[in-house]
Amino acid sequence: MTTKGQVTIPVTVRFALGISPGDVVVFAVEDGRGVFRRADGVLGRAGSLDGRVGADAHPLARLLVEGDDGFAAAVLEARTSRRRIDVRDAVLLDLVEDAAGDAAARSVVIDVLRDVLAERALRFEHARALTAAVDALASGQPARQAYLAARA
């Protein structure tokens, strides 16, 4: 590891994980161990979450639950133009809170949320605080408290 915290991923590991230059990698701590994988991005996670969303739901939530072609197109356009779509933290916090009550689906939701946070086409108000909330959810801690503490 360099003094800047950068690591080199050996070529055999890159091939095994399908990681190429320019890919986004998600790092996390699970069961006390550091793990990483190639991020699927928000489009790779379309329709991944169980549940229902209302007509007034944010397009990101709709995309993750049932798919949203309009938002998917906006993400693709943002990627190519290198601009970002602003998303309020509350959208992800609501998904975190929903996952907290469903232990069976928690690991899937955590992976989805990590991919959403890694999406370069999206900009959140407090991405580090959201990451803290997802990490807290993964370790069984109160997510909203972790979010608030990270913002302080």
C-alpha positions, 0 to 999 in steps of 0.5 A: 500500500502506498502512503496515499492508501492506494493498492495494486490489484494483482493481474490474476485477481483482476482477471478472476474478478473481471476488473478492467482499467476504469472499473469502479471497485467497492471495498468493504469490511465483512465479518472483520475482513476486508473484501472488494469486488467490481461494482455493478453500477446502478444500472446493473442493479436495476430491479434488484430490490424486493418491495413496492414503490409508490408513484411519488417515489424517487426514480432511483428507488423505482429503478432499484425496485422495478426498473425505470427506463427514463432514469436509466437513460438519464444515468447513461447520459450523465455517464457519457457527458460526465455530469452527475445527477443530484440525489438527496440522501433521504432516498438512500436512507429510506432504502437503508431503513427498509433493509434494517427490518428484513434480515433475509434481504439485508446482504443483498440490499447492502451490496446494492447500496454500495454499488449505488454509492459507487456510481459516478453518475450520481451525486449525494449530499453526504456520500461519506455519511451514507457509506457510514450508514451502509457499513453500520447496517452491514455490522448490525449497528443503527444506520441512522445514528452512524449517518448522523455521527458521520455528518457531525 
